[in-house]
Amino acid sequence: MSDITNKFLKYEIVNLHKLLGLIILVLMTLRLAWAMSNPKPLLTTFWEKTVAKIVHQSLYILLILMPLTGWIMSTAHGKPPTWLGWKIKLPLQTNQNVAQLFATYHNKLAIMIILLLSLHILAALYHHIIKKDHILRRMLP
Protein backbone atom coordinates (compact mmCIF):
# COMPACT_ATOMS: atom_id res chain seq x y z
CA MET A 1 0.00 0.00 0.00
CA SER A 2 2.89 2.34 0.66
CA ASP A 3 3.93 2.22 -3.02
CA ILE A 4 0.64 3.69 -4.28
CA THR A 5 1.22 7.23 -5.60
CA ASN A 6 -2.40 8.22 -6.32
CA LYS A 7 -3.51 9.83 -3.03
CA PHE A 8 -7.23 9.16 -3.51
CA LEU A 9 -6.65 5.51 -4.44
CA LYS A 10 -4.21 5.08 -1.55
CA TYR A 11 -6.72 6.54 0.92
CA GLU A 12 -9.47 4.22 -0.36
CA ILE A 13 -7.28 1.10 -0.22
CA VAL A 14 -5.91 1.91 3.24
CA ASN A 15 -9.41 2.66 4.51
CA LEU A 16 -10.67 -0.63 3.07
CA HIS A 17 -7.78 -2.38 4.85
CA LYS A 18 -8.84 -0.75 8.13
CA LEU A 19 -12.51 -1.68 7.66
CA LEU A 20 -11.58 -5.29 6.86
CA GLY A 21 -9.53 -5.32 10.05
CA LEU A 22 -12.56 -4.22 12.06
CA ILE A 23 -14.66 -6.91 10.38
CA ILE A 24 -12.01 -9.49 11.31
CA LEU A 25 -12.09 -8.24 14.90
CA VAL A 26 -15.86 -8.77 15.10
CA LEU A 27 -15.71 -12.15 13.35
CA MET A 28 -12.86 -13.42 15.54
CA THR A 29 -14.76 -12.42 18.66
CA LEU A 30 -17.78 -14.39 17.41
CA ARG A 31 -15.53 -17.30 16.37
CA LEU A 32 -13.95 -17.38 19.81
CA ALA A 33 -17.37 -17.63 21.43
CA TRP A 34 -18.33 -20.42 19.01
CA ALA A 35 -15.06 -22.32 19.60
CA MET A 36 -15.51 -22.19 23.36
CA SER A 37 -18.93 -23.83 23.09
CA ASN A 38 -18.14 -26.58 20.55
CA PRO A 39 -16.16 -29.79 20.99
CA LYS A 40 -12.63 -30.07 19.67
CA PRO A 41 -11.41 -33.03 17.58
CA LEU A 42 -9.88 -35.84 19.58
CA LEU A 43 -6.11 -35.92 19.26
CA THR A 44 -4.21 -39.01 20.29
CA THR A 45 -0.95 -37.90 21.84
CA PHE A 46 -0.11 -35.49 24.61
CA TRP A 47 2.18 -33.43 22.37
CA GLU A 48 -0.50 -33.11 19.67
CA LYS A 49 -3.02 -31.88 22.23
CA THR A 50 -0.52 -29.48 23.77
CA VAL A 51 0.77 -28.01 20.51
CA ALA A 52 -2.75 -27.71 19.07
CA LYS A 53 -3.97 -25.88 22.16
CA ILE A 54 -1.01 -23.48 22.16
CA VAL A 55 -1.28 -22.75 18.42
CA HIS A 56 -5.06 -22.29 18.49
CA GLN A 57 -5.02 -20.02 21.53
CA SER A 58 -2.15 -18.03 20.05
CA LEU A 59 -3.98 -17.61 16.73
CA TYR A 60 -7.10 -16.34 18.51
CA ILE A 61 -5.07 -13.89 20.58
CA LEU A 62 -3.06 -12.65 17.59
CA LEU A 63 -6.07 -12.37 15.28
CA ILE A 64 -7.81 -10.22 17.88
CA LEU A 65 -4.74 -8.15 18.75
CA MET A 66 -3.85 -7.51 15.09
CA PRO A 67 -6.93 -5.42 14.23
CA LEU A 68 -6.89 -3.80 17.68
CA THR A 69 -3.32 -2.57 17.22
CA GLY A 70 -4.18 -1.31 13.74
CA TRP A 71 -7.25 0.51 15.05
CA ILE A 72 -5.27 2.10 17.90
CA MET A 73 -2.48 3.04 15.49
CA SER A 74 -4.79 4.70 12.96
CA THR A 75 -6.79 6.52 15.64
CA ALA A 76 -3.62 7.78 17.36
CA HIS A 77 -2.35 8.87 13.95
CA GLY A 78 -5.51 10.92 13.50
CA LYS A 79 -6.72 8.79 10.58
CA PRO A 80 -9.33 6.35 11.90
CA PRO A 81 -11.30 4.14 9.51
CA THR A 82 -14.34 5.78 7.95
CA TRP A 83 -17.54 4.22 6.70
CA LEU A 84 -20.18 6.25 4.89
CA GLY A 85 -18.55 9.43 6.19
CA TRP A 86 -18.61 8.22 9.81
CA LYS A 87 -15.26 8.00 11.61
CA ILE A 88 -14.89 4.78 13.59
CA LYS A 89 -12.41 5.93 16.19
CA LEU A 90 -11.40 5.03 19.67
CA PRO A 91 -11.44 7.55 22.52
CA LEU A 92 -7.75 8.39 22.03
CA GLN A 93 -5.97 11.66 21.45
CA THR A 94 -3.79 12.05 18.38
CA ASN A 95 -0.30 11.00 19.45
CA GLN A 96 2.41 10.14 16.92
CA ASN A 97 4.51 8.26 19.50
CA VAL A 98 1.58 5.97 20.31
CA ALA A 99 0.84 5.58 16.60
CA GLN A 100 4.44 4.55 15.89
CA LEU A 101 4.55 2.15 18.84
CA PHE A 102 1.38 0.39 17.70
CA ALA A 103 2.60 0.35 14.08
CA THR A 104 5.58 -1.65 15.33
CA TYR A 105 3.28 -4.02 17.24
CA HIS A 106 1.01 -4.35 14.19
CA ASN A 107 3.95 -5.33 11.95
CA LYS A 108 5.36 -7.84 14.45
CA LEU A 109 1.95 -9.42 14.91
CA ALA A 110 1.69 -9.88 11.14
CA ILE A 111 4.93 -11.88 11.12
CA MET A 112 3.79 -13.98 14.07
CA ILE A 113 0.45 -14.71 12.40
CA ILE A 114 2.17 -15.81 9.19
CA LEU A 115 4.46 -18.16 11.13
CA LEU A 116 1.63 -19.67 13.20
CA LEU A 117 -0.65 -20.00 10.19
CA SER A 118 2.14 -21.83 8.34
CA LEU A 119 2.56 -24.19 11.30
CA HIS A 120 -1.21 -24.75 11.37
CA ILE A 121 -1.29 -25.59 7.65
CA LEU A 122 1.64 -27.98 8.01
CA ALA A 123 -0.09 -29.72 10.93
CA ALA A 124 -3.30 -30.11 8.92
CA LEU A 125 -1.35 -31.61 6.01
CA TYR A 126 0.52 -33.92 8.41
CA HIS A 127 -2.80 -35.22 9.73
CA HIS A 128 -4.23 -35.65 6.23
CA ILE A 129 -1.22 -37.13 4.42
CA ILE A 130 0.76 -38.97 7.08
CA LYS A 131 -1.72 -39.87 9.82
CA LYS A 132 -4.63 -40.19 7.38
CA ASP A 133 -7.16 -39.09 9.99
CA HIS A 134 -10.16 -36.81 9.56
CA ILE A 135 -8.80 -33.63 11.15
CA LEU A 136 -8.39 -31.76 7.84
CA ARG A 137 -11.85 -32.80 6.63
CA ARG A 138 -13.30 -31.51 9.90
CA MET A 139 -11.73 -28.08 9.30
CA LEU A 140 -13.13 -27.77 5.79
CA PRO A 141 -16.72 -26.67 5.17
N, C-alpha and C positions, 0 to 999 in steps of 0.2 A: 504494500500500500504506500510505502514511503517513496517509491519511484514514480508515482503518478504526478504528472506536471499540471494537468488541468485541475484548477482549484475546486470547481463545482463538482466534477466527477470524484475527486478525492474526498470531498466532504460527504458526498452521498455514499460512497463505498465504506468509509470509516464509520459513518452513522449506522449503516446496515450491519456492519461488524458488531457494533455496540448493542444494537437491538437483538441480534442473534445471540449475543452473550447473555442478555437478560432473559431471553426465551429459554436458553439452556439452564440458567439458574432456576427458573420456575419448574422446568421439566425434571431436573435432577432432584429437586426437593420432593416432587411428587413420586419420582422413581424410588427415592430413599424410603418414603413411607410405604410404597408397595413392596419393596424388598424386605422390609422389616416384618411384614405380615404374611409372607409367602415362604413355603419351604424351599430349602436349598437342595441341590442334587447331592446324593450320597457319594462321598469320596472314600476310597478304601484305606489310604495310609495316613498316618499322623502328619507327615510332611506335606502331603497334598492338601489336607484340611487347613494346616497352618499357613501355607503359602497362599492358598486361595483366599483365606480370610484377610490376610494382610494386604494382598493386592486389591481385593474388592473394596475394603474399607478405605484404602489409600486413594483409589480411583474416585470414590464418592467424595471424599474430602477435597481432593484436587479439583474435581469438576464442579464443586460448589465454590471453592476459593478462587478459581480462575476468573469467572465472571464478576465476582465481588471485587477482586483487586482491580480489574479493568474499569468497573463502575466507579470505584473510589478514585482511581487515577484520573479518569476523564472529568469527574466532578471537581476534583481538586485543581485540575488544569483549567477549569472554567468552561469546559466543552462537554457537558453531559449529553447523553443520547436524547434525540428528539423524535417524537412521533406525532404526526399531524399538527405540528407547530407547538406541541406541549413538551417542555423540558422534563425529562425523567431524572431528577437529580437527588442526591443525598443531602442531608442537612450539614454540609461541610462548607467552610470558607475556601475561596481560591487560595491555594498554597502550592507554589512550584516545587518546594522541597518534598512535600507529601506526594505530589504527582510523580516526581522522579523516583522516589522510594517505591511506590506501588507499581511503577512501570518496570522496575527491576524485579520485583516479586512476580509480576505478570509474566515476564519473559522466562524466569526460572521455572515457574509452574508449567509453562508450555513444554519445556524440555522434559520435566518430570512426567508429564502426562504422556508424551510420545514414548518415553522409555517404558512406562508401565503398560501402556496399550500394546506395545510390541511384545512384552512379556506375556500379556493376556492372550494375544493372538497365537503366540508360540505354544502356550499351554493348551489352547483349544485344539490346535493341530496335533499336538502330542496325543491328546486323548482320542482324537478321531483316527489318526493314522497308525499310531503305535499301540495304544491300549484297546482301540476299536470298541470304545464304549459309546454311550449315547449323550455325553456331555455337550458336544458341539450341536447335535440336533436339538437339544433342549434349549440352546441359546438362540437358535434361528426361529423366525416366525412360523 
